[in-house]
């Protein structure tokens, strides 16, 4: 026997399925746009959290543009609220990104980084399994005059030392 509440729940479920189908259709259309990288870059760089979130989810599902946008995504990985979704987008394309690109990011991002910067970048590198770059970061952190930065190196060596080249 169907109660009114069960009927309402099924209506809500059906509405969600229809909405998801529409989102999938829209994503496929956006994926065919010739200017999609510019649109994604604007969305990520803009102030709208909805635009940024949608762009990062799109890149996680359609990662072919991630290598081209790697610098922007790596910078976003330093943001507390955006580190996880940025890392997820990068992880989706990690096999298409040369390990040397991640090393370049370490060199660029940590030229005068603080211990929090080292920790955030190390988290992202571990998440995307960029072991060569993580090794470079650890070596740089070990040479730091800052005790907290050296502690980051020790923590990540302890956790991921077996994965490092």
C-alpha positions, 0 to 999 in steps of 0.5 A: 500500500502506497501512503501519501508520504511514500508517493511524495518521497518517490516524486522527490527521488524522480525529480532528483534523477531528472535533475542529474540527467540534465546536469549530465547532458549539460556537462557533455555539452560544455565538454564539446565547447571549443572555449571550455578552458577559458570558461573553466579558468574564469570560473575557477579564478572568479569570486563565485563559489558555485562557479568554482565548485562546478568547474572543479567537479567538471574537471574531476569528471572530464580531466583532459584540460587539467594538465593545461590548467595545472598551475591554477589548480595547484595554486588553488590547492593552497586554499583551505576551502578548495584544497580537496576539490582542486587535488581531486581534479589534479588526481583525475589527470595525474597519469597525463601530467609529467612528473617534472611538472609537479617538481616545477610547481614545488620549485615555484610555490616554495621559493619562500614558503612557510611550513603551512605552505609546505604541508598543504603542497605535500598533502596535495602531492601525496594525494595525487601520488606525485612521489618525485615532487614530494621527494623534492619538497621533503628535501627542500623542507629538510634544508629549511632553517625553520623547525616546523618546516623540517617537521613537515619533512619528517612527517611526510617521510614517515608516512610516505617514505616507501613511495619516494624515489 
